[in-house]
Amino acid sequence: MPGKSTGFYRRFVAGILGSVLSASAFLAPALAEAEQPQASPAGEASANPLLTDCLSAKLGEVALSSCTKAINSRQLIGQDLASALLQRGMAQAGQGKLESAVGDFSAALKQVPDATDVLYARASAYVGLKRHDLALADLGAILAIDPKDIDTLYRRAWSLAALGRDAEAVGDLNAVLMQHAGDIDALMDRGGLLLRLGKFEESIADFTAIVKIDKKAAAAYYNRGRARLLVDKVKESAADFEQALTLRTDNPYAAIRLYLARLRLGKADKNMLNAAIGKFPIEQWPMPIAAMLTGTLSEEDLMASVAMADPAVADRLAAETQYYLGVAAKAKGEKNSARRHFELAAKGDRSIAEAVDAKLELGKL
């Protein structure tokens, strides 16, 4: 039932509403699917058959129909009405109707104002709508009731980061890690945020902690390589990118970054990069960048391909392209060219790893 107890719908809500944050350095929590919850007082089936039908229905049109019937019957009040509204809201969210879901969750909260599960569901819907400001209010209300709720701390860190409040997000992840020191997701996300904040050594420490727990954590090696490159530990950075590529041979970004790190060391290996190119169609991104680095595609043709990209991804592709061109220019000692490329890359969205790295590189030039 909707109420003060935490965790009731948490994993289920996360599975239905999904993850909307897309950043290589800050990831949504990896929540497993849970059993379909039963929303009734004390865990027992409601005596009202309309509510029983609503709560037993699987999400989808059946749930929408049965819960709407129960709600419109005017036979439900209080907790029972809130349970039906919550269930219908989840069904709405499962179909991507987030505005309608918010309406149901809000109506449920009028019946049970301090129901943390409904607050969490509405916050998750707000996140899906990219209304992180409203999500923060609901998540804060939950934490006022249970300051240590891990799911809520994690999701609030997510929204804080999306709003550019990285230091506060780190604070919430610190609270998560105080309870679960070996939480790889929290370490990964905190490491990414610390990198974005320019706290490179602390970031490196988090990624190092991950690989001590899981030696096959390719993403941790990759992101530690990013951080190490930003403090000019180029040899160590190259080793990290090599390990990331060994663990994930299907990651062309690791191949590109490894090539560029080796270029700075005077050990550029076009054979390695060509081998990576051979695993993918040449037109598949980011293969055009790799092709340009090996000399099989001109910079002009590369930029032309970016200009023709789908508008939905054009900004990301442009930021990535300019960043890697900047790294290549820096490796060749072309400081002015590197600065120009990094300035263009830094205009990209802050959720793009290359835009973040470009901005940090500019601070060093």
Sequence and secondary structure as in RCSB ss.txt:
>XXXX:A:sequence
MPGKSTGFYRRFVAGILGSVLSASAFLAPALAEAEQPQASPAGEASANPLLTDCLSAKLGEVALSSCTKAINSRQ
LIGQDLASALLQRGMAQAGQGKLESAVGDFSAALKQVPDATDVLYARASAYVGLKRHDLALADLGAILAIDPKDI
DTLYRRAWSLAALGRDAEAVGDLNAVLMQHAGDIDALMDRGGLLLRLGKFEESIADFTAIVKIDKKAAAAYYNRG
RARLLVDKVKESAADFEQALTLRTDNPYAAIRLYLARLRLGKADKNMLNAAIGKFPIEQWPMPIAAMLTGTLSEE
DLMASVAMADPAVADRLAAETQYYLGVAAKAKGEKNSARRHFELAAKGDRSIAEAVDAKLELGKL
>XXXX:A:secstr
  SS SSSSHHHHHHHH      SSS             SGGG   S HHHHHHHHS TTHHHHHHHHHHHHTT 
  HHHHHHHHHHHHHHHHHTT HHHHHHHHHHHHHHSTT HHHHHHHHHHHHHTT HHHHHHHHHHHHHH TT H
HHHHHHHHHHHHTT HHHHHHHHHHHHHH TT HHHHHHHHHHHHHTT HHHHHHHHHHHHHH TT HHHHHHHH
HHHHHTT HHHHHHHHHHHHHH TT HHHHHHHHHHHHHTT   HHHHHHHHTTS TTSTTHHHHHHHHTSS HH
HHHHHHHTS HHHHHHHHHHHHHHHHHHHHHTT HHHHHHHHHHHTTS TTSHHHHHHHHHHTT 
